[in-house]
Structures are given as C-alpha cells and as structure tokens.
C-alpha cells in the first residue's frame, strides 16, 4: 500500500502542528491565569495538557501523515530511510517542514485569540548553557524513541509513549523540552507563559539540530537497520 497523497499529508501536518502549539500555548495561558502565584503548578498543568494533547493528535492525524509535527523527525525519517528507499524524499521533507512551521505559527495565533491575549512576539529569554544542552538531550531522545518503536513493530504504542516522553521531558530538562523547530518558531508568536523570545529561538533550533544528529547516531548504534521501517514513523500511514 502507498501513503496518502502529499496534499492530504501536508494538511494533516499543518493541522496537527497547529493544534499541538495551540495546546501548548493555550494550556500555558490557562495555567498562568488559574495558578498565578505557583510556577510549579503552572508547569504541571501545562505539561499534563501537552502530554495528553500530543497523544490525541498522534492518534488523530497519524494514519494520514505519520504525525511527525516536527521538522527534526521528518529530517531523520529521510536520512535514515534514504538507503532503503523508505520514508520521505528530501522534497517531501521540505514540504512537511513548511507545513509544520506554518501550523506552529497558526496554533500560537489561535491560542492568543481563544484566550483574548494581544497578538505579539514573546519577550521570554530562554538562553543559557543548561537549557541549550537540555534541547540536545530532549531532541535526541525523541528521535531515538520514535525510530526504536517503528523498528521493533510497536508503532501502535507511539501515541501514548511519545506523549509520555514529552510530558516527562518537561520536568527532567531545564528547557521544558521544546525538541521541535516548528513548535519553537510557533511559540515566538505568543507573549505568554509558553513563549520564547525571537532572539532565543534560532539557538534553540540549532541545538535541536545537534540533538537530531545525536538521536540518529544512537538509533544507528542500537538498530542499524532502523531506516527500513522509516515509513512507519511516527506511526504507520497507508491508504
């Protein structure tokens, strides 16, 4: 069986990434409003909503596009699958990434509208050696996880497993685990709890790309033939 037409997959990637950022930013705004004096509780509320929301979105859109929602995952899919002819082509990676970034921005704008927050760029500076190392760790772990699940035929578990990983990574990384260039760019467009300043975003994206390389290296070390199952990342998607 072949994957769905590219137009349908791009629509799924756009909508999925938009809703993911809407969940991240919207729950951040709600947490800041409901628990204004307790940052720990805000993070708990934000991470719980994100973990659950991501699980739902993977189940919803995964059968159409694989539910990448992340240029790093799409790049890894192409790189690991290219030798066996599996996964995305490079042209499809570019199209996926464009849809994901556009979706990320749209999701932030949507969250601002729903919570009646002024549209504008974030001023939340997130630079620092700890958060930057954390982005490498979070991204590498995500890449290695989704390919391990696909390679071992456990793609059906990707939705709860990836959701659980991101929810946990909110807490065990000092950056709160952006681990996604499209989400990072999207979060520039909400000046709220979940935002990131435009000056911090490019460095975050750079460290996520480093994490991509580390994740690919870990995948190849553990599962040298993981690329053969690139069509099943994050979940199998066939017409």
JOFEN-V896443 format. One record per backbone hydrogen bond with DSSP energy under -0.5 kcal/mol. NH is the residue of the N-H (numbers start at 1). CO is the residue of the C=O. Records with the same first field share a line. If there is no record, write none. Layout:
BEGIN
NH=CO, CO
END
This chain:
BEGIN
8=5
9=5
10=6
11=7
12=8
13=9
14=10
15=11
16=12
17=13
18=14
19=15
20=16
21=17
22=18
23=19
24=20
25=21
26=22
27=23
28=24
29=25
30=26
31=27
32=28
33=29
34=30
35=31
36=33
38=35
42=38
43=39
44=40
45=41
46=42
47=43
48=44
49=45
50=46
51=47
52=48
53=49
54=50
55=51
56=52
57=53
58=54
59=55
60=56
61=57
62=58
64=61
65=61
66=61, 62
74=70
75=71
76=72
77=73
78=74
79=75
80=76
81=77
82=78
84=81
85=81
86=81
93=89
94=90
95=91
96=92
97=93
98=94
99=95
100=96
101=97
102=98
103=99
104=100
105=101
106=102
107=103
108=104
109=105
110=106
111=107
112=108
113=109
114=110
115=111
116=113
117=112
120=189
122=188
125=123
132=128
133=129
134=130
135=131
136=132
137=133
138=134
139=135
140=136
141=137
142=138
143=139
144=140
145=141
146=142
147=143
148=144
149=145
150=146
151=147
152=148
153=150
154=149
157=154
158=155
161=157
162=158
163=159
164=160
165=161
166=162
167=163
168=164
169=165
170=166
171=168
172=168
173=169
176=173
184=180
185=181
186=182
187=183
188=184, 185
189=186
190=187
192=190
195=192
196=187
197=124
198=122
200=197
201=197
202=198
204=200
205=201
206=202
207=203
208=204
209=205
210=206
211=207
212=208
213=209
214=210
215=211
216=212
217=213
218=214
219=215
220=216
221=217
222=218
223=219
226=223
228=225
229=226
230=227
232=229
233=230
235=66
237=231
239=2
END
